[in-house]
Amino acid sequence: MYEQDTNPMHPGHVLLDQFLLPHRETISRLARQMKVPQGMLQRVVKGESPVSRALAHKLAQHYGQPVDFWLRLQVRYDQ
């Protein structure tokens, strides 16, 4: 039987690995562009804070992903 991943990745790690690093974008620059506090974004990337609905909307607008992409990552991580 197929066993699901028991340790889903925090959405902040996905943000870092699949978006920030490949685009050579810094947390500081992303925070300025999205008009969010840099510290809040740093905590998300470190896995210390969840991706809120408001942040999911801003990330979706910035990167062109659906809002549900970010929210589902968070729900899966939280389960």
Residue frames as qw, qx, qy, qz and C-alpha x, y, z in Angstrom:
[[0.000, 0.889, 0.458, 0.000, 0.00, 0.00, 0.00],
 [0.367, 0.577, -0.025, 0.729, 1.19, 3.54, -0.79],
 [0.467, -0.604, -0.417, 0.493, 2.26, 5.49, 2.28],
 [0.147, 0.935, 0.137, 0.291, 1.80, 9.27, 2.24],
 [0.411, 0.430, -0.366, 0.716, 4.68, 11.54, 3.16],
 [0.535, -0.626, -0.527, 0.210, 4.55, 11.81, 6.95],
 [0.376, -0.557, -0.085, 0.736, 6.60, 15.03, 7.02],
 [0.411, 0.782, 0.366, 0.293, 5.09, 17.53, 4.60],
 [0.471, 0.113, -0.038, 0.874, 7.21, 20.56, 3.83],
 [0.053, -0.690, -0.372, 0.619, 6.31, 23.90, 5.41],
 [0.457, 0.814, 0.332, 0.136, 5.03, 26.39, 2.80],
 [0.124, -0.943, 0.243, 0.193, 7.87, 28.75, 3.75],
 [0.539, -0.362, 0.668, 0.363, 10.39, 26.13, 2.70],
 [0.570, 0.512, 0.590, 0.256, 8.55, 25.73, -0.60],
 [0.158, 0.982, 0.085, -0.063, 8.67, 29.50, -1.02],
 [0.311, -0.770, 0.478, 0.287, 12.41, 29.49, -0.43],
 [0.552, -0.179, 0.752, 0.313, 13.33, 26.40, -2.48],
 [0.472, 0.451, 0.699, 0.293, 10.99, 26.79, -5.43],
 [0.193, 0.915, 0.317, 0.158, 10.57, 30.55, -5.74],
 [0.232, -0.944, 0.170, 0.164, 13.12, 32.71, -3.93],
 [0.570, -0.451, 0.559, 0.400, 16.29, 30.76, -4.69],
 [0.601, 0.333, 0.597, 0.414, 15.55, 29.95, -8.36],
 [0.234, 0.891, 0.285, 0.267, 14.59, 33.60, -9.01],
 [0.544, 0.091, -0.251, 0.795, 17.58, 34.86, -7.00],
 [0.258, -0.717, -0.186, -0.620, 15.17, 36.96, -5.00],
 [0.220, 0.130, -0.684, 0.683, 15.82, 38.02, -1.43],
 [0.226, -0.598, -0.739, 0.210, 13.31, 38.01, 1.40],
 [0.143, -0.506, -0.163, 0.835, 13.93, 41.72, 1.82],
 [0.109, 0.128, -0.475, -0.864, 13.11, 42.53, -1.80],
 [0.246, -0.361, -0.849, -0.296, 10.07, 40.25, -1.84],
 [0.210, -0.586, -0.616, 0.483, 8.76, 41.87, 1.35],
 [0.013, -0.417, 0.049, 0.908, 9.12, 45.34, -0.18],
 [0.175, -0.012, -0.670, -0.721, 7.45, 44.31, -3.44],
 [0.347, -0.433, -0.812, -0.181, 4.54, 42.65, -1.67],
 [0.218, -0.552, 0.133, -0.794, 4.33, 45.39, 1.00],
 [0.836, -0.456, -0.292, -0.086, 4.55, 42.98, 3.94],
 [0.397, -0.826, 0.393, -0.071, 6.84, 43.15, 6.99],
 [0.495, 0.541, -0.679, 0.032, 10.21, 41.56, 6.30],
 [0.207, -0.331, 0.816, -0.427, 10.28, 39.90, 9.73],
 [0.770, 0.140, 0.381, -0.492, 6.95, 38.22, 9.12],
 [0.793, 0.504, -0.280, -0.195, 8.16, 36.86, 5.80],
 [0.212, 0.544, -0.779, 0.227, 11.41, 35.67, 7.41],
 [0.485, -0.176, 0.716, -0.470, 9.44, 33.74, 10.05],
 [0.860, 0.321, 0.124, -0.376, 7.36, 32.07, 7.33],
 [0.630, 0.589, -0.507, -0.020, 10.47, 31.07, 5.36],
 [0.007, 0.447, -0.817, 0.365, 12.06, 29.67, 8.54],
 [0.520, -0.234, -0.802, -0.175, 8.91, 27.62, 9.17],
 [0.142, -0.114, -0.644, 0.743, 8.14, 29.51, 12.38],
 [0.378, 0.350, 0.290, -0.807, 4.88, 31.11, 11.17],
 [0.526, 0.394, 0.749, 0.081, 2.08, 29.83, 8.95],
 [0.062, 0.127, 0.469, 0.872, 1.10, 31.25, 5.58],
 [0.271, 0.430, 0.525, -0.683, -2.00, 33.31, 6.31],
 [0.481, 0.644, 0.589, 0.076, -4.83, 33.79, 3.84],
 [0.132, 0.960, -0.023, -0.245, -3.68, 37.39, 3.28],
 [0.255, -0.624, 0.633, 0.381, -0.10, 36.31, 2.57],
 [0.554, 0.184, 0.783, 0.213, -1.33, 33.51, 0.29],
 [0.412, 0.839, 0.351, -0.063, -3.17, 36.13, -1.77],
 [0.004, 0.911, -0.309, -0.272, -0.06, 38.31, -2.04],
 [0.426, -0.357, 0.771, 0.311, 2.15, 35.35, -2.97],
 [0.568, 0.454, 0.679, 0.098, -0.39, 34.24, -5.56],
 [0.315, 0.933, 0.109, -0.135, -0.43, 37.69, -7.13],
 [0.168, -0.809, 0.489, 0.279, 3.35, 37.99, -7.07],
 [0.296, -0.326, 0.857, 0.268, 4.21, 34.56, -8.47],
 [0.530, 0.205, -0.459, -0.683, 1.09, 33.83, -10.51],
 [0.185, -0.065, -0.977, 0.089, 0.14, 30.76, -8.51],
 [0.478, -0.566, -0.481, -0.469, -3.45, 30.14, -7.36],
 [0.361, -0.591, 0.387, -0.609, -4.19, 31.19, -3.79],
 [0.944, -0.204, 0.032, -0.259, -5.20, 27.58, -3.12],
 [0.754, 0.376, -0.441, 0.310, -1.64, 26.43, -3.90],
 [0.133, 0.461, -0.545, 0.688, -0.33, 28.22, -0.81],
 [0.622, -0.342, 0.264, -0.653, -3.32, 27.47, 1.40],
 [0.966, 0.008, -0.205, -0.159, -3.24, 23.76, 0.60],
 [0.579, 0.378, -0.556, 0.462, 0.46, 23.61, 1.44],
 [0.168, -0.418, 0.499, -0.740, -0.32, 25.12, 4.82],
 [0.827, -0.195, 0.083, -0.521, -3.29, 22.84, 5.51],
 [0.908, 0.166, -0.380, 0.060, -1.24, 19.77, 4.56],
 [0.360, 0.414, -0.583, 0.599, 1.59, 20.90, 6.82],
 [0.389, -0.382, 0.370, -0.752, -0.80, 21.54, 9.71],
 [0.884, -0.127, -0.209, -0.399, -2.42, 18.08, 9.57]]
